[in-house]
Amino acid sequence: MKCAQWLYGLVLVCVLSSVCTTASAQDSVPVEFGGRVLPAYVENGDTIPYEHIFEVVIVPRRTFRNERELRAYRRMIANLKKVYPYAQEAKRLLREMDSVYGSLDSRMARSRYASQMERKLNRQFEKQIRNLTYSQGRMLIKLINRETGRTTYDIIKQFRGGLSAGFWQIIAKMFGSDLKSGFDPVEEDRILNELIILYEHGQL
């Protein structure tokens, strides 16, 4: 179990290693409409009120053949709510790290930066990561690929080198995981993708 915790801890450490508006803010003016004050924009002398409408996602009603399938579905939802924030944080920090990493002009400087980020993120996330189950860790690997467009293996290889990525891939395989796992929204991960979309729209 401890080795698995190290695996998922390293995964997160190495990985963490549009709002559309009708008018611009300066053109927006408040106007009373239907007993409410709404933002509005002026076009050809006409004041046109508008209101943002939240997108609602509709998916087919899901049926289950037995209680076991229902429990698995509910467990998937619980796991998603647990690990999705980590995947979002991974996406944000990966962008930040890519920017800094690319600006460094020597291998030593890049190695030093990666080590500093590893220590920092260990302090920040170690306790949370130690509480992940095997299934949550596997889901995190898939979500990281969905959010960043890269596999966990490739990210570790970038920041820690090919030998480190290969070593942790071997460890991952021992615990039924695969750092090269991609996210397949059409087939294998279709249900999970539906749940992610619902979660992103606040419908879970």
C-alpha positions as CSV (number, residue, x, y, z in Angstrom):
1,M,0.0,0.0,0.0
2,K,2.8,2.4,0.9
3,C,4.4,1.9,-2.5
4,A,1.1,2.7,-4.2
5,Q,0.9,5.9,-2.2
6,W,4.3,6.9,-3.4
7,L,3.3,6.1,-7.0
8,Y,0.2,8.3,-6.9
9,G,2.1,11.0,-4.9
10,L,4.8,11.1,-7.6
11,V,2.2,11.2,-10.3
12,L,0.7,14.3,-8.9
13,V,4.0,15.9,-8.0
14,C,5.4,15.4,-11.5
15,V,2.2,16.4,-13.2
16,L,1.7,19.4,-11.1
17,S,5.7,19.5,-11.8
18,S,-14.4,31.3,-21.8
19,V,-16.6,33.2,-20.7
20,C,-18.4,34.7,-23.8
21,T,-20.2,38.1,-23.4
22,T,-22.5,39.8,-25.8
23,A,-21.0,43.3,-25.1
24,S,-17.7,44.6,-23.6
25,A,-17.7,45.8,-20.1
26,Q,-17.3,49.5,-21.1
27,D,-20.4,49.2,-23.4
28,S,-22.5,47.5,-20.7
29,V,-25.1,49.7,-19.0
30,P,-27.7,48.7,-16.3
31,V,-31.3,48.9,-17.3
32,E,-34.6,48.0,-15.6
33,F,-36.5,45.3,-17.4
34,G,-39.4,43.3,-16.2
35,G,-39.0,44.5,-12.6
36,R,-35.3,43.6,-12.6
37,V,-32.1,45.4,-13.3
38,L,-30.2,43.8,-16.1
39,P,-27.0,44.6,-18.0
40,A,-27.6,46.0,-21.5
41,Y,-25.7,47.2,-24.5
42,V,-26.5,50.0,-27.0
43,E,-26.7,49.2,-30.7
44,N,-27.7,51.7,-33.3
45,G,-29.3,53.9,-30.6
46,D,-31.3,51.0,-29.1
47,T,-30.7,49.8,-25.5
48,I,-30.9,46.0,-25.5
49,P,-30.9,44.2,-22.2
50,Y,-29.4,40.7,-21.9
51,E,-28.9,38.0,-19.4
52,H,-26.5,35.1,-19.2
53,I,-28.2,31.7,-19.4
54,F,-26.4,28.8,-17.8
55,E,-25.9,25.9,-20.2
56,V,-27.8,22.8,-19.2
57,V,-26.5,19.4,-20.3
58,I,-29.0,16.7,-21.0
59,V,-27.8,13.0,-21.1
60,P,-29.8,9.9,-21.6
61,R,-31.5,8.5,-18.5
62,R,-29.2,5.7,-17.3
63,T,-30.6,2.3,-16.3
64,F,-28.8,-0.4,-14.4
65,R,-29.1,-4.1,-14.7
66,N,-28.5,-4.8,-11.1
67,E,-27.6,-3.3,-7.7
68,R,-23.9,-3.9,-8.4
69,E,-23.9,-1.7,-11.5
70,L,-25.7,1.1,-9.6
71,R,-23.1,0.9,-6.8
72,A,-20.3,1.1,-9.3
73,Y,-21.9,4.1,-10.9
74,R,-22.2,5.9,-7.6
75,R,-18.6,5.1,-6.7
76,M,-17.5,6.6,-10.0
77,I,-19.3,9.8,-9.2
78,A,-17.7,9.9,-5.7
79,N,-14.2,9.2,-7.1
80,L,-14.7,11.9,-9.8
81,K,-15.6,14.5,-7.1
82,K,-12.5,13.5,-5.2
83,V,-9.9,13.7,-8.0
84,Y,-11.3,16.2,-10.5
85,P,-9.9,19.2,-8.5
86,Y,-6.4,17.6,-8.6
87,A,-6.6,17.3,-12.4
88,Q,-7.7,20.9,-12.7
89,E,-4.8,22.0,-10.5
90,A,-2.5,19.8,-12.5
91,K,-3.5,21.6,-15.7
92,R,-3.0,25.0,-14.1
93,L,0.4,24.2,-12.7
94,L,1.6,22.4,-15.7
95,R,1.1,25.5,-17.8
96,E,3.0,27.5,-15.2
97,M,5.8,25.0,-15.1
98,D,6.0,24.7,-18.9
99,S,6.5,28.5,-19.1
100,V,9.2,28.6,-16.5
101,Y,10.9,25.4,-17.6
102,G,11.1,26.5,-21.2
103,S,12.8,29.8,-20.1
104,L,15.7,28.1,-18.3
105,D,18.8,27.8,-20.4
106,S,20.6,24.8,-18.8
107,R,19.9,21.3,-17.8
108,M,21.1,22.0,-14.3
109,A,18.7,25.0,-13.9
110,R,15.8,22.9,-15.2
111,S,16.7,20.0,-12.8
112,R,17.0,22.4,-9.9
113,Y,13.6,23.9,-10.7
114,A,11.9,20.5,-11.0
115,S,13.4,19.5,-7.6
116,Q,12.1,22.7,-6.0
117,M,8.6,22.2,-7.4
118,E,8.7,18.5,-6.2
119,R,9.5,19.5,-2.6
120,K,6.9,22.3,-2.7
121,L,4.1,20.1,-4.0
122,N,5.0,17.3,-1.7
123,R,4.4,19.6,1.3
124,Q,1.2,20.9,-0.2
125,F,-0.4,17.6,-1.4
126,E,1.2,14.6,0.3
127,K,-1.5,14.1,2.9
128,Q,-4.4,14.3,0.4
129,I,-2.7,12.0,-2.1
130,R,-2.0,9.4,0.6
131,N,-5.8,9.1,1.0
132,L,-6.4,8.1,-2.6
133,T,-7.6,4.6,-3.3
134,Y,-6.3,2.5,-6.3
135,S,-9.3,3.3,-8.4
136,Q,-9.1,7.0,-7.6
137,G,-5.4,7.0,-8.6
138,R,-6.2,5.3,-11.9
139,M,-9.0,7.9,-12.6
140,L,-6.6,10.7,-11.8
141,I,-4.2,9.4,-14.4
142,K,-7.0,9.4,-17.0
143,L,-8.2,12.9,-16.0
144,I,-4.7,14.3,-16.2
145,N,-4.6,13.2,-19.8
146,R,-8.0,14.6,-20.5
147,E,-7.1,18.0,-19.0
148,T,-3.6,18.4,-20.2
149,G,-3.5,16.5,-23.5
150,R,-0.5,14.5,-22.2
151,T,-0.1,11.2,-20.5
152,T,1.3,11.1,-17.0
153,Y,4.2,9.0,-18.4
154,D,5.2,11.8,-20.9
155,I,4.9,14.5,-18.2
156,I,7.2,12.6,-15.8
157,K,9.6,12.0,-18.7
158,Q,9.7,15.7,-19.4
159,F,10.5,16.8,-15.9
160,R,12.2,13.8,-14.3
161,G,13.7,12.0,-17.3
162,G,13.1,8.8,-19.2
163,L,14.7,6.5,-16.6
164,S,12.4,7.9,-13.9
165,A,9.3,7.6,-16.1
166,G,10.2,4.0,-17.0
167,F,10.8,3.0,-13.4
168,W,7.5,4.4,-12.2
169,Q,5.7,2.9,-15.1
170,I,6.9,-0.5,-13.9
171,I,5.7,0.2,-10.4
172,A,2.3,1.4,-11.8
173,K,1.9,-1.8,-13.7
174,M,2.5,-3.8,-10.4
175,F,-0.6,-2.0,-9.0
176,G,-2.8,-2.4,-12.0
177,S,-2.2,1.1,-13.4
178,D,-0.7,2.5,-16.5
179,L,1.0,5.9,-16.7
180,K,0.5,5.8,-20.4
181,S,-3.2,5.6,-20.1
182,G,-5.2,8.0,-22.3
183,F,-8.7,9.2,-21.9
184,D,-11.2,7.7,-24.4
185,P,-14.4,9.7,-24.3
186,V,-16.1,7.7,-27.1
187,E,-15.7,4.1,-25.9
188,E,-13.9,3.1,-22.7
189,D,-14.5,6.4,-20.7
190,R,-17.8,7.4,-22.3
191,I,-19.8,7.3,-19.0
192,L,-17.0,9.0,-17.1
193,N,-16.9,11.7,-19.7
194,E,-20.6,12.3,-19.4
195,L,-20.2,12.6,-15.6
196,I,-17.4,15.1,-16.0
197,I,-19.5,17.3,-18.3
198,L,-22.4,17.2,-15.8
199,Y,-20.0,17.9,-12.9
200,E,-18.4,20.9,-14.8
201,H,-21.9,22.3,-15.2
202,G,-22.9,21.9,-11.6
203,Q,-25.4,19.1,-12.3
204,L,-23.9,16.4,-10.1
